[in-house]
């Protein structure tokens, strides 16, 4: 769910409206912002890509880290994606 900005800004290599989705609140250890993408049916995701905000060359906001979670209907919960070694990716 997009809490600030518009999902049209969630496109890689785009500069529209600064070229980024930005969280509503300043990020801290108490704030957990997220961007949810519903693919409607199961897909095999092979990679992710992020970018900082361009903002006409003035943007300095970017994600220093992020995690990927996926929904499991059978468990009715979100699962943090881990690699074959059990490390969070």
C-alpha positions, -999 to +999 in steps of 0.1 A: +000+000+000+013+034-009+012+057+021+026+088+005+032+099-030+016+080-059+022+045-072+029+062-106+062+073-090+072+037-082+088+032-115+125+025-119+145+049-141+117+075-141+119+111-130+082+119-128+075+137-095+111+133-084+113+097-096+105+079-064+079+067-039+087+083-005+074+072+029+049+095+046+069+098+078+107+102+085+121+067+088+133+056+122+135+023+141+099+028+153+085+035+118+079+007+093+069+020+059+063-004+030+054-006-007+030-035-014+027-050-049-001-074-056+008-096-086-026-112-085-012-148-089+020-166-080+051-154-099+088-163-097+106-131-089+143-133-099+155-099-089+146-065-074+160-031-082+159+002-062+169+037-069+172+069-050+151+100-057+165+121-086+147+153-077+163+173-106+197+163-094+190+175-058+175+143-044+195+126-017+169+101-004+175+065-010+170+031+008+201+020+027+184-014+032+152-032+025+137-066+028+113-086+007+083-104+022+057-125+006+023-137+016+015-173+022-022-180+020-018-214+038-002-197+068-021-164+066+010-144+072+039-125+056+072-144+054+106-127+051+124-139+020+156-158+027+182-173+004+192-210+004+215-204+033+187-190+054+200-154+052+176-125+048+181-110+013 
